[in-house]
Amino acid sequence: MDAYALHLAMAALVGASFMAVSAYYMHRKTLTEILDFARSIDRDRDARGDSDDEAVSPAHSKKAAGEKERSQRRAAVTTTSMAGGRGRGTTGGGARFPCRT
């Protein structure tokens, strides 16, 4: 192996190792900050006297509302297609895949 290839391989190894170590410490710092933030929220919630059962986050209420809306749309599509109308997936008599003989 000539000197240029050896130097290039060593530089790549050192560079990759440095990036891996940096990524590890950045990830560790991020997780520590998130954990501290979650702990501070729990401390604030405990100080106010809120319980987890009573407090519903806005994200959960939005998710529940979205799921209810989707289920209502699915029910409407199903009843439309069962009544012979043009619901999802129907093309009016199988014209989507015509048979050629």
Biopython code that builds the backbone (N, CA, C, O; Angstrom):
import numpy as np
from Bio.PDB.StructureBuilder import StructureBuilder

atoms = [
    (1, "MET", "N", (0.861, -1.169, 0.000)),
    (1, "MET", "CA", (0.000, 0.000, 0.000)),
    (1, "MET", "C", (0.906, 1.231, 0.000)),
    (1, "MET", "O", (1.787, 1.361, 0.850)),
    (2, "ASP", "N", (0.690, 2.110, -0.935)),
    (2, "ASP", "CA", (1.547, 3.294, -0.986)),
    (2, "ASP", "C", (1.145, 4.307, 0.093)),
    (2, "ASP", "O", (0.074, 4.198, 0.690)),
    (3, "ALA", "N", (1.987, 5.258, 0.326)),
    (3, "ALA", "CA", (1.844, 6.200, 1.439)),
    (3, "ALA", "C", (0.578, 7.045, 1.318)),
    (3, "ALA", "O", (-0.068, 7.345, 2.321)),
    (4, "TYR", "N", (0.225, 7.428, 0.093)),
    (4, "TYR", "CA", (-0.956, 8.270, -0.106)),
    (4, "TYR", "C", (-2.225, 7.542, 0.338)),
    (4, "TYR", "O", (-3.053, 8.112, 1.048)),
    (5, "ALA", "N", (-2.375, 6.303, -0.072)),
    (5, "ALA", "CA", (-3.550, 5.528, 0.296)),
    (5, "ALA", "C", (-3.608, 5.289, 1.796)),
    (5, "ALA", "O", (-4.681, 5.327, 2.399)),
    (6, "LEU", "N", (-2.442, 5.042, 2.397)),
    (6, "LEU", "CA", (-2.394, 4.834, 3.847)),
    (6, "LEU", "C", (-2.791, 6.097, 4.598)),
    (6, "LEU", "O", (-3.567, 6.034, 5.552)),
    (7, "HIS", "N", (-2.269, 7.239, 4.179)),
    (7, "HIS", "CA", (-2.630, 8.504, 4.821)),
    (7, "HIS", "C", (-4.113, 8.807, 4.646)),
    (7, "HIS", "O", (-4.756, 9.298, 5.574)),
    (8, "LEU", "N", (-4.657, 8.522, 3.476)),
    (8, "LEU", "CA", (-6.068, 8.756, 3.208)),
    (8, "LEU", "C", (-6.948, 7.862, 4.080)),
    (8, "LEU", "O", (-7.960, 8.308, 4.620)),
    (9, "ALA", "N", (-6.554, 6.607, 4.211)),
    (9, "ALA", "CA", (-7.318, 5.684, 5.055)),
    (9, "ALA", "C", (-7.269, 6.091, 6.526)),
    (9, "ALA", "O", (-8.276, 6.012, 7.230)),
    (10, "MET", "N", (-6.106, 6.523, 6.984)),
    (10, "MET", "CA", (-5.976, 6.952, 8.381)),
    (10, "MET", "C", (-6.780, 8.224, 8.635)),
    (10, "MET", "O", (-7.402, 8.364, 9.688)),
    (11, "ALA", "N", (-6.773, 9.149, 7.679)),
    (11, "ALA", "CA", (-7.550, 10.385, 7.824)),
    (11, "ALA", "C", (-9.040, 10.084, 7.870)),
    (11, "ALA", "O", (-9.778, 10.685, 8.651)),
    (12, "ALA", "N", (-9.478, 9.156, 7.036)),
    (12, "ALA", "CA", (-10.894, 8.775, 7.044)),
    (12, "ALA", "C", (-11.273, 8.116, 8.361)),
    (12, "ALA", "O", (-12.349, 8.381, 8.897)),
    (13, "LEU", "N", (-10.412, 7.267, 8.884)),
    (13, "LEU", "CA", (-10.665, 6.603, 10.162)),
    (13, "LEU", "C", (-10.739, 7.609, 11.304)),
    (13, "LEU", "O", (-11.654, 7.554, 12.126)),
    (14, "VAL", "N", (-9.788, 8.516, 11.356)),
    (14, "VAL", "CA", (-9.782, 9.534, 12.410)),
    (14, "VAL", "C", (-10.998, 10.448, 12.278)),
    (14, "VAL", "O", (-11.642, 10.770, 13.276)),
    (15, "GLY", "N", (-11.313, 10.864, 11.065)),
    (15, "GLY", "CA", (-12.477, 11.737, 10.844)),
    (15, "GLY", "C", (-13.774, 11.063, 11.228)),
    (15, "GLY", "O", (-14.623, 11.674, 11.877)),
    (16, "ALA", "N", (-13.939, 9.813, 10.838)),
    (16, "ALA", "CA", (-15.160, 9.079, 11.167)),
    (16, "ALA", "C", (-15.269, 8.855, 12.674)),
    (16, "ALA", "O", (-16.358, 8.946, 13.239)),
    (17, "SER", "N", (-14.153, 8.566, 13.316)),
    (17, "SER", "CA", (-14.169, 8.370, 14.763)),
    (17, "SER", "C", (-14.544, 9.654, 15.480)),
    (17, "SER", "O", (-15.329, 9.634, 16.428)),
    (18, "PHE", "N", (-13.989, 10.767, 15.033)),
    (18, "PHE", "CA", (-14.320, 12.056, 15.640)),
    (18, "PHE", "C", (-15.800, 12.380, 15.474)),
    (18, "PHE", "O", (-16.439, 12.851, 16.414)),
    (19, "MET", "N", (-16.341, 12.136, 14.303)),
    (19, "MET", "CA", (-17.762, 12.407, 14.061)),
    (19, "MET", "C", (-18.646, 11.501, 14.913)),
    (19, "MET", "O", (-19.674, 11.952, 15.419)),
    (20, "ALA", "N", (-18.272, 10.247, 15.081)),
    (20, "ALA", "CA", (-19.056, 9.324, 15.897)),
    (20, "ALA", "C", (-19.059, 9.756, 17.362)),
    (20, "ALA", "O", (-20.098, 9.720, 18.023)),
    (21, "VAL", "N", (-17.914, 10.158, 17.859)),
    (21, "VAL", "CA", (-17.833, 10.613, 19.249)),
    (21, "VAL", "C", (-18.635, 11.898, 19.430)),
    (21, "VAL", "O", (-19.347, 12.049, 20.422)),
    (22, "SER", "N", (-18.527, 12.815, 18.489)),
    (22, "SER", "CA", (-19.286, 14.065, 18.566)),
    (22, "SER", "C", (-20.784, 13.799, 18.543)),
    (22, "SER", "O", (-21.532, 14.392, 19.320)),
    (23, "ALA", "N", (-21.225, 12.912, 17.661)),
    (23, "ALA", "CA", (-22.640, 12.585, 17.576)),
    (23, "ALA", "C", (-23.132, 11.946, 18.866)),
    (23, "ALA", "O", (-24.246, 12.227, 19.309)),
    (24, "TYR", "N", (-22.328, 11.102, 19.467)),
    (24, "TYR", "CA", (-22.714, 10.470, 20.740)),
    (24, "TYR", "C", (-22.935, 11.516, 21.823)),
    (24, "TYR", "O", (-23.947, 11.482, 22.522)),
    (25, "TYR", "N", (-21.991, 12.446, 21.966)),
    (25, "TYR", "CA", (-22.118, 13.449, 23.020)),
    (25, "TYR", "C", (-23.248, 14.435, 22.736)),
    (25, "TYR", "O", (-23.906, 14.897, 23.669)),
    (26, "MET", "N", (-23.482, 14.762, 21.483)),
    (26, "MET", "CA", (-24.610, 15.640, 21.154)),
    (26, "MET", "C", (-25.927, 14.944, 21.462)),
    (26, "MET", "O", (-26.843, 15.567, 21.998)),
    (27, "HIS", "N", (-26.034, 13.658, 21.132)),
    (27, "HIS", "CA", (-27.239, 12.888, 21.416)),
    (27, "HIS", "C", (-27.465, 12.785, 22.918)),
    (27, "HIS", "O", (-28.586, 12.943, 23.400)),
    (28, "ARG", "N", (-26.406, 12.524, 23.640)),
    (28, "ARG", "CA", (-26.504, 12.414, 25.103)),
    (28, "ARG", "C", (-26.955, 13.738, 25.725)),
    (28, "ARG", "O", (-27.784, 13.749, 26.634)),
    (29, "LYS", "N", (-26.408, 14.851, 25.233)),
    (29, "LYS", "CA", (-26.800, 16.165, 25.740)),
    (29, "LYS", "C", (-28.272, 16.443, 25.447)),
    (29, "LYS", "O", (-28.986, 16.959, 26.306)),
    (30, "THR", "N", (-28.726, 16.108, 24.253)),
    (30, "THR", "CA", (-30.121, 16.318, 23.883)),
    (30, "THR", "C", (-31.049, 15.504, 24.769)),
    (30, "THR", "O", (-32.059, 16.019, 25.248)),
    (31, "LEU", "N", (-30.718, 14.239, 24.990)),
    (31, "LEU", "CA", (-31.556, 13.402, 25.847)),
    (31, "LEU", "C", (-31.586, 13.916, 27.282)),
    (31, "LEU", "O", (-32.625, 13.861, 27.940)),
    (32, "THR", "N", (-30.468, 14.408, 27.764)),
    (32, "THR", "CA", (-30.426, 14.966, 29.117)),
    (32, "THR", "C", (-31.321, 16.193, 29.220)),
    (32, "THR", "O", (-32.041, 16.350, 30.206)),
    (33, "GLU", "N", (-31.285, 17.070, 28.208)),
    (33, "GLU", "CA", (-32.133, 18.260, 28.220)),
    (33, "GLU", "C", (-33.607, 17.879, 28.175)),
    (33, "GLU", "O", (-34.420, 18.476, 28.880)),
    (34, "ILE", "N", (-33.960, 16.895, 27.357)),
    (34, "ILE", "CA", (-35.358, 16.456, 27.277)),
    (34, "ILE", "C", (-35.809, 15.857, 28.599)),
    (34, "ILE", "O", (-36.920, 16.127, 29.055)),
    (35, "LEU", "N", (-34.969, 15.057, 29.210)),
    (35, "LEU", "CA", (-35.308, 14.462, 30.500)),
    (35, "LEU", "C", (-35.476, 15.530, 31.574)),
    (35, "LEU", "O", (-36.406, 15.455, 32.377)),
    (36, "ASP", "N", (-34.597, 16.513, 31.599)),
    (36, "ASP", "CA", (-34.730, 17.608, 32.565)),
    (36, "ASP", "C", (-36.011, 18.399, 32.326)),
    (36, "ASP", "O", (-36.683, 18.798, 33.277)),
    (37, "PHE", "N", (-36.349, 18.625, 31.068)),
    (37, "PHE", "CA", (-37.583, 19.341, 30.740)),
    (37, "PHE", "C", (-38.806, 18.555, 31.217)),
    (37, "PHE", "O", (-39.726, 19.129, 31.800)),
    (38, "ALA", "N", (-38.817, 17.242, 30.970)),
    (38, "ALA", "CA", (-39.938, 16.412, 31.411)),
    (38, "ALA", "C", (-40.042, 16.401, 32.929)),
    (38, "ALA", "O", (-41.144, 16.438, 33.476)),
    (39, "ARG", "N", (-38.919, 16.352, 33.604)),
    (39, "ARG", "CA", (-38.934, 16.386, 35.072)),
    (39, "ARG", "C", (-39.469, 17.715, 35.580)),
    (39, "ARG", "O", (-40.222, 17.745, 36.553)),
    (40, "SER", "N", (-39.088, 18.824, 34.930)),
    (40, "SER", "CA", (-39.587, 20.125, 35.378)),
    (40, "SER", "C", (-41.089, 20.241, 35.166)),
    (40, "SER", "O", (-41.784, 20.842, 35.985)),
    (41, "ILE", "N", (-41.598, 19.674, 34.080)),
    (41, "ILE", "CA", (-43.048, 19.679, 33.848)),
    (41, "ILE", "C", (-43.744, 18.877, 34.938)),
    (41, "ILE", "O", (-44.765, 19.312, 35.470)),
    (42, "ASP", "N", (-43.203, 17.710, 35.274)),
    (42, "ASP", "CA", (-43.800, 16.899, 36.338)),
    (42, "ASP", "C", (-43.771, 17.625, 37.677)),
    (42, "ASP", "O", (-44.738, 17.569, 38.437)),
    (43, "ARG", "N", (-42.651, 18.317, 37.972)),
    (43, "ARG", "CA", (-42.571, 19.075, 39.225)),
    (43, "ARG", "C", (-43.610, 20.191, 39.251)),
    (43, "ARG", "O", (-44.265, 20.404, 40.270)),
    (44, "ASP", "N", (-43.764, 20.905, 38.134)),
    (44, "ASP", "CA", (-44.761, 21.975, 38.064)),
    (44, "ASP", "C", (-46.174, 21.432, 38.210)),
    (44, "ASP", "O", (-47.012, 22.035, 38.882)),
    (45, "ARG", "N", (-46.435, 20.301, 37.585)),
    (45, "ARG", "CA", (-47.764, 19.689, 37.667)),
    (45, "ARG", "C", (-48.054, 19.227, 39.090)),
    (45, "ARG", "O", (-49.171, 19.384, 39.583)),
    (46, "ASP", "N", (-47.049, 18.658, 39.749)),
    (46, "ASP", "CA", (-47.224, 18.224, 41.134)),
    (46, "ASP", "C", (-47.419, 19.418, 42.061)),
    (46, "ASP", "O", (-48.193, 19.345, 43.015)),
    (47, "ALA", "N", (-46.718, 20.517, 41.785)),
    (47, "ALA", "CA", (-46.846, 21.707, 42.622)),
    (47, "ALA", "C", (-48.233, 22.324, 42.499)),
    (47, "ALA", "O", (-48.747, 22.878, 43.471)),
    (48, "ARG", "N", (-48.844, 22.238, 41.327)),
    (48, "ARG", "CA", (-50.198, 22.766, 41.136)),
    (48, "ARG", "C", (-51.248, 21.820, 41.666)),
    (48, "ARG", "O", (-52.370, 22.239, 41.951)),
    (49, "GLY", "N", (-50.908, 20.559, 41.805)),
    (49, "GLY", "CA", (-51.861, 19.576, 42.299)),
    (49, "GLY", "C", (-52.660, 18.901, 41.215)),
    (49, "GLY", "O", (-53.652, 18.232, 41.506)),
    (50, "ASP", "N", (-52.256, 19.057, 39.974)),
    (50, "ASP", "CA", (-52.951, 18.387, 38.865)),
    (50, "ASP", "C", (-52.588, 16.920, 38.857)),
    (50, "ASP", "O", (-51.459, 16.544, 39.175)),
    (51, "SER", "N", (-53.550, 16.093, 38.493)),
    (51, "SER", "CA", (-53.240, 14.680, 38.325)),
    (51, "SER", "C", (-53.183, 14.362, 36.845)),
    (51, "SER", "O", (-53.714, 15.111, 36.025)),
    (52, "ASP", "N", (-52.553, 13.273, 36.503)),
    (52, "ASP", "CA", (-52.423, 12.900, 35.100)),
    (52, "ASP", "C", (-53.761, 12.509, 34.492)),
    (52, "ASP", "O", (-53.951, 12.662, 33.285)),
    (53, "ASP", "N", (-54.698, 12.004, 35.302)),
    (53, "ASP", "CA", (-55.982, 11.574, 34.772)),
    (53, "ASP", "C", (-56.852, 12.759, 34.355)),
    (53, "ASP", "O", (-57.598, 12.665, 33.380)),
    (54, "GLU", "N", (-56.763, 13.859, 35.077)),
    (54, "GLU", "CA", (-57.613, 14.997, 34.797)),
    (54, "GLU", "C", (-57.074, 15.857, 33.671)),
    (54, "GLU", "O", (-57.851, 16.445, 32.918)),
    (55, "ALA", "N", (-55.776, 15.941, 33.542)),
    (55, "ALA", "CA", (-55.154, 16.808, 32.548)),
    (55, "ALA", "C", (-55.062, 16.083, 31.212)),
    (55, "ALA", "O", (-54.427, 15.034, 31.107)),
    (56, "VAL", "N", (-55.701, 16.653, 30.193)),
    (56, "VAL", "CA", (-55.627, 16.108, 28.847)),
    (56, "VAL", "C", (-54.903, 17.132, 27.998)),
    (56, "VAL", "O", (-55.313, 18.290, 27.915)),
    (57, "SER", "N", (-53.835, 16.700, 27.376)),
    (57, "SER", "CA", (-53.068, 17.645, 26.574)),
    (57, "SER", "C", (-53.839, 17.985, 25.300)),
    (57, "SER", "O", (-54.629, 17.170, 24.823)),
    (58, "PRO", "N", (-53.621, 19.170, 24.750)),
    (58, "PRO", "CA", (-54.314, 19.555, 23.517)),
    (58, "PRO", "C", (-54.003, 18.624, 22.356)),
    (58, "PRO", "O", (-54.850, 18.409, 21.489)),
    (59, "ALA", "N", (-52.800, 18.071, 22.331)),
    (59, "ALA", "CA", (-52.456, 17.158, 21.229)),
    (59, "ALA", "C", (-53.330, 15.913, 21.261)),
    (59, "ALA", "O", (-53.750, 15.421, 20.214)),
    (60, "HIS", "N", (-53.606, 15.398, 22.457)),
    (60, "HIS", "CA", (-54.447, 14.208, 22.555)),
    (60, "HIS", "C", (-55.882, 14.507, 22.151)),
    (60, "HIS", "O", (-56.521, 13.686, 21.493)),
    (61, "SER", "N", (-56.400, 15.674, 22.534)),
    (61, "SER", "CA", (-57.774, 15.999, 22.165)),
    (61, "SER", "C", (-57.898, 16.209, 20.666)),
    (61, "SER", "O", (-58.912, 15.840, 20.072)),
    (62, "LYS", "N", (-56.861, 16.807, 20.033)),
    (62, "LYS", "CA", (-56.885, 16.978, 18.583)),
    (62, "LYS", "C", (-56.831, 15.631, 17.880)),
    (62, "LYS", "O", (-57.505, 15.418, 16.872)),
    (63, "LYS", "N", (-56.019, 14.720, 18.420)),
    (63, "LYS", "CA", (-55.897, 13.404, 17.811)),
    (63, "LYS", "C", (-57.225, 12.661, 17.895)),
    (63, "LYS", "O", (-57.646, 12.024, 16.929)),
    (64, "ALA", "N", (-57.881, 12.740, 19.041)),
    (64, "ALA", "CA", (-59.166, 12.059, 19.205)),
    (64, "ALA", "C", (-60.208, 12.645, 18.265)),
    (64, "ALA", "O", (-61.006, 11.906, 17.688)),
    (65, "ALA", "N", (-60.212, 13.969, 18.102)),
    (65, "ALA", "CA", (-61.164, 14.605, 17.200)),
    (65, "ALA", "C", (-60.900, 14.178, 15.758)),
    (65, "ALA", "O", (-61.838, 13.936, 14.998)),
    (66, "GLY", "N", (-59.620, 14.086, 15.380)),
    (66, "GLY", "CA", (-59.285, 13.654, 14.026)),
    (66, "GLY", "C", (-59.688, 12.214, 13.759)),
    (66, "GLY", "O", (-60.163, 11.896, 12.669)),
    (67, "GLU", "N", (-59.506, 11.341, 14.739)),
    (67, "GLU", "CA", (-59.900, 9.945, 14.574)),
    (67, "GLU", "C", (-61.411, 9.823, 14.446)),
    (67, "GLU", "O", (-61.898, 9.006, 13.665)),
    (68, "LYS", "N", (-62.160, 10.621, 15.201)),
    (68, "LYS", "CA", (-63.618, 10.585, 15.123)),
    (68, "LYS", "C", (-64.078, 11.048, 13.745)),
    (68, "LYS", "O", (-64.978, 10.453, 13.154)),
    (69, "GLU", "N", (-63.452, 12.123, 13.231)),
    (69, "GLU", "CA", (-63.808, 12.636, 11.916)),
    (69, "GLU", "C", (-63.504, 11.616, 10.828)),
    (69, "GLU", "O", (-64.307, 11.425, 9.915)),
    (70, "ARG", "N", (-62.325, 10.943, 10.919)),
    (70, "ARG", "CA", (-61.982, 9.931, 9.920)),
    (70, "ARG", "C", (-62.959, 8.761, 9.948)),
    (70, "ARG", "O", (-63.346, 8.246, 8.899)),
    (71, "SER", "N", (-63.356, 8.344, 11.142)),
    (71, "SER", "CA", (-64.286, 7.213, 11.221)),
    (71, "SER", "C", (-65.649, 7.592, 10.654)),
    (71, "SER", "O", (-66.322, 6.757, 10.050)),
    (72, "GLN", "N", (-66.063, 8.853, 10.845)),
    (72, "GLN", "CA", (-67.339, 9.287, 10.272)),
    (72, "GLN", "C", (-67.265, 9.323, 8.750)),
    (72, "GLN", "O", (-68.225, 8.953, 8.074)),
    (73, "ARG", "N", (-66.118, 9.773, 8.200)),
    (73, "ARG", "CA", (-65.958, 9.785, 6.743)),
    (73, "ARG", "C", (-65.956, 8.373, 6.188)),
    (73, "ARG", "O", (-66.547, 8.119, 5.139)),
    (74, "ARG", "N", (-65.287, 7.436, 6.890)),
    (74, "ARG", "CA", (-65.276, 6.047, 6.432)),
    (74, "ARG", "C", (-66.683, 5.469, 6.415)),
    (74, "ARG", "O", (-67.058, 4.748, 5.490)),
    (75, "ALA", "N", (-67.457, 5.790, 7.443)),
    (75, "ALA", "CA", (-68.828, 5.276, 7.506)),
    (75, "ALA", "C", (-69.655, 5.839, 6.363)),
    (75, "ALA", "O", (-70.461, 5.118, 5.775)),
    (76, "ALA", "N", (-69.471, 7.112, 6.036)),
    (76, "ALA", "CA", (-70.220, 7.726, 4.943)),
    (76, "ALA", "C", (-69.833, 7.101, 3.609)),
    (76, "ALA", "O", (-70.704, 6.860, 2.774)),
    (77, "VAL", "N", (-68.561, 6.836, 3.392)),
    (77, "VAL", "CA", (-68.105, 6.229, 2.142)),
    (77, "VAL", "C", (-68.640, 4.817, 2.037)),
    (77, "VAL", "O", (-69.076, 4.405, 0.962)),
    (78, "THR", "N", (-68.619, 4.070, 3.116)),
    (78, "THR", "CA", (-69.100, 2.698, 3.094)),
    (78, "THR", "C", (-70.587, 2.642, 2.777)),
    (78, "THR", "O", (-71.015, 1.822, 1.964)),
    (79, "THR", "N", (-71.378, 3.501, 3.406)),
    (79, "THR", "CA", (-72.817, 3.475, 3.140)),
    (79, "THR", "C", (-73.109, 3.938, 1.724)),
    (79, "THR", "O", (-74.044, 3.430, 1.103)),
    (80, "THR", "N", (-72.348, 4.879, 1.192)),
    (80, "THR", "CA", (-72.552, 5.346, -0.180)),
    (80, "THR", "C", (-72.247, 4.232, -1.170)),
    (80, "THR", "O", (-73.005, 4.019, -2.116)),
    (81, "SER", "N", (-71.142, 3.518, -0.961)),
    (81, "SER", "CA", (-70.791, 2.465, -1.909)),
    (81, "SER", "C", (-71.723, 1.274, -1.789)),
    (81, "SER", "O", (-71.960, 0.575, -2.775)),
    (82, "MET", "N", (-72.258, 1.029, -0.593)),
    (82, "MET", "CA", (-73.193, -0.084, -0.426)),
    (82, "MET", "C", (-74.557, 0.243, -1.026)),
    (82, "MET", "O", (-75.303, -0.665, -1.394)),
    (83, "ALA", "N", (-74.888, 1.524, -1.128)),
    (83, "ALA", "CA", (-76.175, 1.926, -1.679)),
    (83, "ALA", "C", (-76.135, 2.002, -3.198)),
    (83, "ALA", "O", (-77.135, 2.373, -3.815)),
    (84, "GLY", "N", (-75.019, 1.666, -3.814)),
    (84, "GLY", "CA", (-74.924, 1.663, -5.262)),
    (84, "GLY", "C", (-74.371, 2.955, -5.819)),
    (84, "GLY", "O", (-74.277, 3.109, -7.036)),
    (85, "GLY", "N", (-74.007, 3.880, -4.966)),
    (85, "GLY", "CA", (-73.469, 5.151, -5.431)),
    (85, "GLY", "C", (-72.004, 5.010, -5.784)),
    (85, "GLY", "O", (-71.439, 3.916, -5.753)),
    (86, "ARG", "N", (-71.415, 6.110, -6.112)),
    (86, "ARG", "CA", (-69.998, 6.094, -6.476)),
    (86, "ARG", "C", (-69.171, 6.410, -5.248)),
    (86, "ARG", "O", (-68.772, 7.559, -5.059)),
    (87, "GLY", "N", (-68.906, 5.432, -4.416)),
    (87, "GLY", "CA", (-68.061, 5.602, -3.248)),
    (87, "GLY", "C", (-66.611, 5.377, -3.607)),
    (87, "GLY", "O", (-66.257, 5.301, -4.783)),
    (88, "ARG", "N", (-65.785, 5.272, -2.607)),
    (88, "ARG", "CA", (-64.364, 5.057, -2.836)),
    (88, "ARG", "C", (-64.142, 3.667, -3.441)),
    (88, "ARG", "O", (-64.647, 2.669, -2.927)),
    (89, "GLY", "N", (-63.391, 3.617, -4.526)),
    (89, "GLY", "CA", (-63.031, 2.341, -5.116)),
    (89, "GLY", "C", (-64.029, 1.807, -6.122)),
    (89, "GLY", "O", (-63.749, 0.797, -6.768)),
    (90, "THR", "N", (-65.171, 2.433, -6.282)),
    (90, "THR", "CA", (-66.139, 1.941, -7.259)),
    (90, "THR", "C", (-66.028, 2.779, -8.511)),
    (90, "THR", "O", (-65.791, 3.986, -8.446)),
    (91, "THR", "N", (-66.197, 2.143, -9.639)),
    (91, "THR", "CA", (-66.095, 2.875, -10.903)),
    (91, "THR", "C", (-67.346, 2.707, -11.736)),
    (91, "THR", "O", (-67.326, 2.970, -12.938)),
    (92, "GLY", "N", (-68.415, 2.284, -11.134)),
    (92, "GLY", "CA", (-69.672, 2.187, -11.866)),
    (92, "GLY", "C", (-69.765, 0.977, -12.758)),
    (92, "GLY", "O", (-69.930, 1.125, -13.969)),
    (93, "GLY", "N", (-69.666, -0.210, -12.210)),
    (93, "GLY", "CA", (-69.898, -1.410, -12.984)),
    (93, "GLY", "C", (-68.646, -2.106, -13.473)),
    (93, "GLY", "O", (-68.718, -2.887, -14.422)),
    (94, "GLY", "N", (-67.533, -1.860, -12.878)),
    (94, "GLY", "CA", (-66.330, -2.597, -13.225)),
    (94, "GLY", "C", (-65.638, -2.111, -14.473)),
    (94, "GLY", "O", (-64.903, -2.874, -15.099)),
    (95, "ALA", "N", (-65.844, -0.871, -14.856)),
    (95, "ALA", "CA", (-65.204, -0.330, -16.049)),
    (95, "ALA", "C", (-63.711, -0.107, -15.829)),
    (95, "ALA", "O", (-62.983, 0.227, -16.764)),
    (96, "ARG", "N", (-63.267, -0.289, -14.615)),
    (96, "ARG", "CA", (-61.860, -0.052, -14.315)),
    (96, "ARG", "C", (-60.966, -1.102, -14.972)),
    (96, "ARG", "O", (-59.874, -0.783, -15.441)),
    (97, "PHE", "N", (-61.428, -2.354, -15.006)),
    (97, "PHE", "CA", (-60.672, -3.442, -15.600)),
    (97, "PHE", "C", (-61.535, -4.137, -16.658)),
    (97, "PHE", "O", (-62.088, -5.205, -16.397)),
    (98, "PRO", "N", (-61.652, -3.554, -17.822)),
    (98, "PRO", "CA", (-62.501, -4.182, -18.830)),
    (98, "PRO", "C", (-61.902, -5.490, -19.343)),
    (98, "PRO", "O", (-60.685, -5.615, -19.479)),
    (99, "CYS", "N", (-62.748, -6.436, -19.618)),
    (99, "CYS", "CA", (-62.284, -7.742, -20.119)),
    (99, "CYS", "C", (-62.267, -7.699, -21.643)),
    (99, "CYS", "O", (-63.205, -7.213, -22.275)),
    (100, "ARG", "N", (-61.202, -8.206, -22.210)),
    (100, "ARG", "CA", (-61.106, -8.289, -23.657)),
    (100, "ARG", "C", (-60.980, -9.752, -24.015)),
    (100, "ARG", "O", (-60.092, -10.453, -23.530)),
    (101, "THR", "N", (-61.861, -10.193, -24.850)),
    (101, "THR", "CA", (-61.805, -11.589, -25.270)),
    (101, "THR", "C", (-61.574, -11.701, -26.747)),
    (101, "THR", "O", (-61.498, -12.809, -27.278)),
]
sb = StructureBuilder()
sb.init_structure("model")
sb.init_model(0)
sb.init_chain("A")
sb.init_seg("    ")
for serial, (resi, resn, name, xyz) in enumerate(atoms, 1):
    if name == "N":
        sb.init_residue(resn, " ", resi, " ")
    sb.init_atom(name, np.array(xyz, "f"), 0.0, 1.0, " ", f" {name:<3s}", serial, name[0])
structure = sb.get_structure()
